[in-house]
Structure formats: C-alpha cells, structure tokens
C-alpha cells in the first residue's frame, strides 16, 4: 500500500512541480528586519532576544539575504521608525522577512508587539503604547513574492497581572491570536498556538528560534515545509507542550529561503524535477523501505533531495549493533543466594 501511496504523491508532485516551476523566478532581492526587545523598562528583562537576533542574522546572511536590519531594545517610536525605514527596502524586494523576539499580547483579537518603554497601566494604554501586527504587515505589503512575519512573542506577559481594566468587555488574553493576513503571498509564523505561552528554553535561544536558525539554512527546502519542520522540532523539544502555527497562503511552486547549492543540481526555477522532489521528500524522509528510497534517488539523482535519499539509504544499510549478554558469574558456596 505504501508504494501505491508514494506513486500517487509522485503523480501529484509532478503536476505541481511542472505547473508551479514555470512561474518561479530567482529572488533577486531578499531583505530582513530583525527586532529583539529584551531590556524592558517596566518589566523583568528577557534573556533570549539579543541572542535570537544575532542567530537569525547569521542564518539569513548564510541564506543570501542582501539587506539585514538588526534592531535591539526599541521604544515605540524606535519600532515605528525601524518599520518605516524597512518599508523602503521591502517595497522593491522579492522576499521580505520581519522577525520579532520579545513580549506581545492580544487585545480584543488584535495582536500587539510591546516596545521596551511600554507601561500598560490599563488596557486603554495598549493601543497607544504598543505596535499592532497590522502595522508590521503594512511595512512589507509592497514585496512581490514572499512576505514572511515571524513572531517569537508568545512569552508569559508580565504586564497582564497588574494591568487595570477600564472596560470589562475588552478581552485581554495571554499569547497572540491567530490572524489571517489580508495580503497575498503572506505568511505569519507564530511560536505558539493562539492563547498559549511559548517557552524561553534553557539555552541561548528559545526552542522556536533555535529551530528556525537551524532550518533556515537547509538548502532548497520550501518555506512551508521548513516551517513545518520547525513545528515538529519545537513540539519534540517541549514534550508537545508548545505548538507553533502558520497562517496565510502562497501560490504553487517551491520557494526557499536558502537556494540549493550549485553542486546539488538545478534550482526550482530551471528544473521541474527539483519541485517534484521537494513535494515528495517529506513523505519519504523517515521511510525504512530501501526500494522506494532507491527509486526516488534514481529519479532525482541530480538534485539535493537525491543526495538526501542516498544518505538515508546508507543509514539503513548500517547493521544494527548486537548487544552482548553480560557474562554469567558462577555462584559460590559463600554466596547468600546459593
């Protein structure tokens, strides 16, 4: 049955690859704005955001982004100015990424990112002292192929317990709401599900950002599959306690944050087989069937995914280590159990 399933997936992938790759062009200009708010003036300082920005900058640089604008500890005015400056770059870009690490909150279904000078004494202050997600999205609405906003902002919000409520009808929730972006070719990646809190982790980065840094530089992986892999990593690392989500949609074809190296064969822009392989490989990556892996490897031998299949086949060919039973120690007459 599995062979039949894989053949069906291949048939769909061939159609998607041929149809989608015809309209894909190389992203000439890729830009990113990275904001890490840690030193909150009216709340306990966060540890991870400076490390998150540093790690994301390194990953996106390796992925070939031409303009990367890192910003740390921004006031509300500083955040607005950074978004305005970035908007100029994003308007002429093919791919634009905005990454935010820091505190965020939801008020009446609207998501807000919190500057370091936020006080939020009452719920009325949120609209005046924070920056809406809509404002962030507006700064990249002119980007042509991919608008990607990544929010590692679902941490436990220290402002909520002490915030007075002027209106009992205002819903103030922890975490962020899942908001469907209105623009085309737009994805919003959240570090946790709606209304839940993301873990800071014990390392330099949060589990969400640590996985992003690792996954972004995987060559030739479609951005939707990449974010799915991040979700799997985070759920594994947090014992299924934290589940990232992605909202939005893209058209057909493969769109990678990092292009496959030249040695890995043609890119999706020039080779339909690459697009097919990118669609099929996620269903095969954990397979233990050497036969179907070999079929895949032969068909896509000149792509990066053919190399992955070859690696998987070699892993399966390594004989399992046989555990040797411990030696039996003969009992003597002096042993109590004898």
C-alpha positions as CSV (number, residue, x, y, z in Angstrom):
1,X,0.0,0.0,0.0
2,X,2.9,2.4,0.8
3,X,4.3,2.0,-2.8
4,X,0.8,2.9,-4.2
5,X,0.7,5.9,-1.9
6,X,4.1,7.2,-2.9
7,X,3.3,6.8,-6.6
8,X,0.1,8.8,-6.0
9,X,2.1,11.5,-4.3
10,X,4.6,11.4,-7.1
11,X,1.9,11.9,-9.7
12,X,0.5,15.0,-7.8
13,X,4.0,16.3,-7.3
14,X,4.9,16.0,-11.0
15,X,1.8,18.1,-11.8
16,X,2.5,20.7,-9.1
17,X,6.2,20.8,-10.0
18,X,5.7,21.4,-13.7
19,X,2.9,23.9,-13.1
20,X,4.5,25.8,-10.3
21,X,8.0,26.0,-11.5
22,X,7.0,27.7,-14.7
23,X,6.3,30.9,-12.9
24,X,9.1,30.9,-10.4
25,X,11.9,33.4,-10.8
26,X,15.1,33.8,-8.7
27,X,14.6,36.2,-5.8
28,X,17.0,39.0,-6.7
29,X,16.5,41.0,-3.6
30,X,15.9,39.5,-0.1
31,X,15.6,41.7,2.9
32,X,15.0,41.2,6.6
33,X,14.2,43.3,9.7
34,X,15.1,41.7,13.0
35,X,13.8,43.2,16.3
36,X,14.8,41.9,19.7
37,X,13.2,43.6,22.7
38,X,14.8,42.5,26.0
39,X,15.5,45.4,28.3
40,X,12.0,46.3,29.3
41,X,12.0,49.5,31.4
42,X,8.9,48.4,33.4
43,X,9.2,44.6,33.5
44,X,11.8,42.0,34.1
45,X,14.5,41.8,31.4
46,X,14.3,39.0,28.9
47,X,17.4,36.9,28.2
48,X,17.0,35.5,24.7
49,X,16.1,38.3,22.3
50,X,19.6,39.6,21.7
51,X,20.8,36.1,21.0
52,X,17.8,35.4,18.9
53,X,18.5,38.5,16.7
54,X,22.2,37.5,16.4
55,X,21.4,33.9,15.4
56,X,18.8,34.9,12.9
57,X,21.1,37.4,11.3
58,X,23.8,34.8,10.9
59,X,21.3,32.3,9.4
60,X,19.7,34.8,7.0
61,X,23.1,36.0,5.9
62,X,24.1,32.5,5.1
63,X,20.8,32.1,3.2
64,X,21.8,35.0,0.9
65,X,19.7,37.9,2.2
66,X,21.2,41.1,0.8
67,X,19.9,43.5,3.4
68,X,19.5,42.6,7.1
69,X,18.5,45.3,9.5
70,X,19.1,44.1,13.2
71,X,17.5,46.2,15.9
72,X,17.5,45.7,19.7
73,X,15.6,47.3,22.6
74,X,13.4,49.6,20.6
75,X,10.9,52.1,22.1
76,X,7.6,52.5,20.4
77,X,9.0,55.4,18.4
78,X,12.0,53.3,17.5
79,X,9.9,50.4,16.3
80,X,7.8,52.7,14.1
81,X,10.9,54.3,12.7
82,X,12.5,50.9,12.0
83,X,9.4,49.7,10.2
84,X,9.3,52.9,8.1
85,X,12.9,52.6,7.1
86,X,12.5,48.9,6.3
87,X,9.4,49.6,4.2
88,X,11.6,51.4,1.7
89,X,13.7,48.3,1.2
90,X,10.8,45.9,1.2
91,X,8.8,47.7,-1.5
92,X,11.4,46.7,-4.1
93,X,12.2,43.3,-2.7
94,X,11.2,39.8,-3.9
95,X,11.3,38.3,-0.4
96,X,10.9,40.2,2.9
97,X,11.2,38.8,6.4
98,X,10.3,40.5,9.7
99,X,11.4,38.7,12.8
100,X,10.4,39.8,16.3
101,X,11.6,38.4,19.6
102,X,10.1,39.9,22.7
103,X,6.8,40.4,24.5
104,X,3.5,40.5,22.7
105,X,-0.2,40.4,23.6
106,X,-3.7,40.2,22.3
107,X,-6.5,42.7,23.0
108,X,-9.9,42.2,21.5
109,X,-8.5,39.9,18.8
110,X,-5.8,42.3,17.8
111,X,-2.1,41.4,18.2
112,X,0.4,43.9,19.6
113,X,4.2,43.8,19.9
114,X,5.4,45.5,23.0
115,X,8.2,48.2,22.9
116,X,10.7,48.4,25.8
117,X,9.2,51.6,27.1
118,X,5.6,50.2,27.4
119,X,4.0,50.8,30.8
120,X,0.5,49.4,30.1
121,X,-1.0,50.6,33.4
122,X,-4.5,50.0,32.0
123,X,-6.0,48.2,29.0
124,X,-6.6,51.7,27.4
125,X,-2.8,52.2,27.1
126,X,-2.2,49.2,24.8
127,X,-3.3,50.9,21.6
128,X,-1.1,54.0,22.4
129,X,2.0,52.3,23.7
130,X,2.3,49.1,21.6
131,X,2.6,48.4,17.9
132,X,-0.1,46.4,16.1
133,X,0.7,43.4,13.9
134,X,-1.2,45.2,11.1
135,X,1.3,48.0,11.2
136,X,4.1,45.4,10.8
137,X,2.3,43.8,7.9
138,X,1.8,47.1,6.1
139,X,5.6,47.7,6.0
140,X,6.0,44.7,3.7
141,X,2.9,44.9,1.6
142,X,4.9,46.0,-1.4
143,X,7.1,42.9,-1.5
144,X,6.4,40.7,-4.6
145,X,7.0,37.0,-3.9
146,X,7.0,36.3,-0.2
147,X,6.1,38.4,2.8
148,X,7.1,36.5,6.0
149,X,6.5,37.7,9.5
150,X,7.9,35.5,12.3
151,X,6.7,36.2,15.9
152,X,8.6,34.7,18.8
153,X,6.3,36.8,21.1
154,X,4.1,34.4,22.9
155,X,6.0,34.6,26.2
156,X,4.4,34.9,29.6
157,X,3.4,38.6,29.6
158,X,4.4,40.3,32.9
159,X,2.1,43.3,32.2
160,X,-1.1,41.4,32.3
161,X,-1.4,40.7,36.1
162,X,-1.0,44.3,37.1
163,X,-3.0,45.9,34.3
164,X,-6.2,47.5,35.4
165,X,-9.3,47.1,33.2
166,X,-11.2,50.1,32.2
167,X,-13.8,48.1,30.2
168,X,-14.9,44.7,31.3
169,X,-15.9,43.9,27.7
170,X,-12.3,44.1,26.5
171,X,-10.8,40.7,26.1
172,X,-7.2,40.7,27.1
173,X,-5.6,37.3,26.6
174,X,-2.2,35.8,27.0
175,X,-0.3,34.8,23.9
176,X,-1.3,36.0,20.5
177,X,-4.4,35.5,18.4
178,X,-4.3,33.6,15.1
179,X,-5.0,36.3,12.5
180,X,-5.3,35.5,8.8
181,X,-3.3,38.1,6.8
182,X,-5.3,40.0,4.2
183,X,-2.5,40.5,1.7
184,X,-1.4,38.0,-0.9
185,X,1.8,35.8,-0.7
186,X,1.9,36.4,3.1
187,X,2.8,34.0,5.9
188,X,2.7,34.7,9.6
189,X,4.6,32.2,11.8
190,X,3.7,32.1,15.5
191,X,5.9,30.5,18.1
192,X,2.8,29.0,19.9
193,X,-0.9,28.3,19.4
194,X,-3.5,31.0,19.9
195,X,-3.9,31.9,23.6
196,X,-0.9,29.8,24.8
197,X,2.6,30.8,26.0
198,X,5.9,29.8,24.4
199,X,8.9,28.5,26.4
200,X,12.0,30.7,26.7
201,X,14.1,27.5,26.9
202,X,17.4,26.9,28.8
203,X,19.8,27.7,26.0
204,X,20.9,30.9,24.2
205,X,17.7,30.8,22.1
206,X,14.1,29.9,22.6
207,X,13.1,26.4,21.2
208,X,11.3,28.1,18.4
209,X,14.1,30.4,17.3
210,X,16.8,27.7,17.8
211,X,14.9,25.6,15.3
212,X,14.5,28.5,12.9
213,X,18.2,29.2,12.9
214,X,18.9,25.5,12.1
215,X,16.2,25.1,9.5
216,X,16.5,28.3,7.5
217,X,19.9,27.3,6.2
218,X,18.7,23.9,4.8
219,X,19.1,24.4,1.1
220,X,16.2,24.0,-1.4
221,X,13.5,23.4,1.3
222,X,10.2,25.1,0.5
223,X,9.4,27.7,3.2
224,X,6.1,26.0,4.1
225,X,7.9,22.7,4.7
226,X,10.7,24.5,6.6
227,X,8.2,26.0,9.0
228,X,6.5,22.6,9.3
229,X,9.9,21.1,10.3
230,X,10.3,23.9,12.9
231,X,6.9,23.0,14.4
232,X,8.0,19.3,14.7
233,X,11.2,20.4,16.3
234,X,9.5,22.6,18.9
235,X,6.9,20.0,19.8
236,X,9.6,17.4,20.3
237,X,11.8,19.7,22.3
238,X,8.9,20.8,24.6
239,X,7.2,17.4,25.0
240,X,4.3,18.6,22.9
241,X,3.6,21.5,25.2
242,X,4.2,24.1,22.6
243,X,2.8,24.0,19.0
244,X,3.8,26.7,16.5
245,X,1.3,27.7,13.9
246,X,1.5,29.4,10.4
247,X,-1.3,31.5,8.9
248,X,-1.5,32.7,5.3
249,X,-1.0,31.2,1.9
250,X,1.3,31.1,-1.1
251,X,0.9,30.1,-4.7
252,X,2.3,27.0,-6.4
253,X,5.9,26.2,-6.8
254,X,8.8,25.9,-4.4
255,X,10.0,29.0,-2.6
256,X,13.1,28.5,-0.4
257,X,14.7,31.0,1.9
258,X,18.0,29.4,1.0
259,X,18.6,28.2,-2.5
260,X,20.2,24.8,-3.1
261,X,23.9,25.0,-3.9
262,X,25.1,24.7,-7.5
263,X,26.6,21.3,-6.8
264,X,23.2,20.0,-5.8
265,X,21.8,20.4,-9.3
266,X,19.3,22.8,-10.9
267,X,17.2,25.1,-8.8
268,X,13.4,25.1,-8.9
269,X,13.5,28.0,-11.4
270,X,15.1,25.8,-14.0
271,X,14.4,22.2,-13.3
272,X,10.8,20.8,-12.7
273,X,12.3,17.7,-11.1
274,X,13.5,19.8,-8.2
275,X,10.0,21.0,-7.5
276,X,8.7,17.4,-7.6
277,X,11.4,16.2,-5.3
278,X,10.6,18.9,-2.8
279,X,7.0,17.8,-2.7
280,X,7.7,14.1,-2.3
281,X,10.7,14.0,0.1
282,X,8.8,14.9,3.3
283,X,6.7,11.7,2.9
284,X,9.8,9.7,2.4
285,X,12.4,11.1,4.7
286,X,11.6,8.7,7.5
287,X,11.0,5.6,5.3
288,X,12.7,2.3,6.0
289,X,11.8,0.9,2.6
290,X,15.2,0.9,0.7
291,X,13.4,0.0,-2.5
292,X,11.3,3.1,-2.7
293,X,14.1,5.3,-1.4
294,X,16.3,3.9,-4.3
295,X,13.5,4.7,-6.8
296,X,13.4,8.2,-5.5
297,X,17.2,8.6,-5.5
298,X,17.5,7.4,-9.2
299,X,14.7,9.8,-10.4
300,X,16.1,12.8,-8.6
301,X,19.8,11.9,-8.7
302,X,20.8,15.4,-9.9
303,X,19.0,17.3,-7.1
304,X,19.8,18.0,-3.5
305,X,17.0,15.6,-2.5
306,X,18.6,12.8,-4.3
307,X,21.6,13.3,-2.1
308,X,19.4,13.1,1.0
309,X,17.8,9.9,-0.2
310,X,21.3,8.4,-0.8
311,X,22.3,9.4,2.8
312,X,19.1,7.7,4.1
313,X,19.8,4.5,2.2
314,X,23.4,4.4,3.7
315,X,22.0,4.9,7.2
316,X,19.6,2.0,6.7
317,X,22.4,-0.2,5.3
318,X,24.5,0.1,8.5
319,X,23.9,-3.2,10.5
320,X,22.3,-2.7,13.9
321,X,24.7,-3.2,16.8
322,X,24.1,-6.5,18.6
323,X,24.1,-6.2,22.4
324,X,26.1,-9.0,24.1
325,X,24.6,-10.5,27.2
326,X,26.6,-10.0,30.4
327,X,28.7,-12.9,31.4
328,X,27.2,-15.3,34.0
329,X,29.1,-15.2,37.3
330,X,29.1,-18.6,38.9
331,X,27.8,-18.7,42.5
332,X,30.0,-20.0,45.3
333,X,29.0,-21.7,48.5
334,X,29.6,-18.5,50.4
335,X,27.0,-16.5,48.4
336,X,23.8,-15.9,50.4
337,X,21.7,-16.7,47.3
338,X,23.4,-20.0,46.8
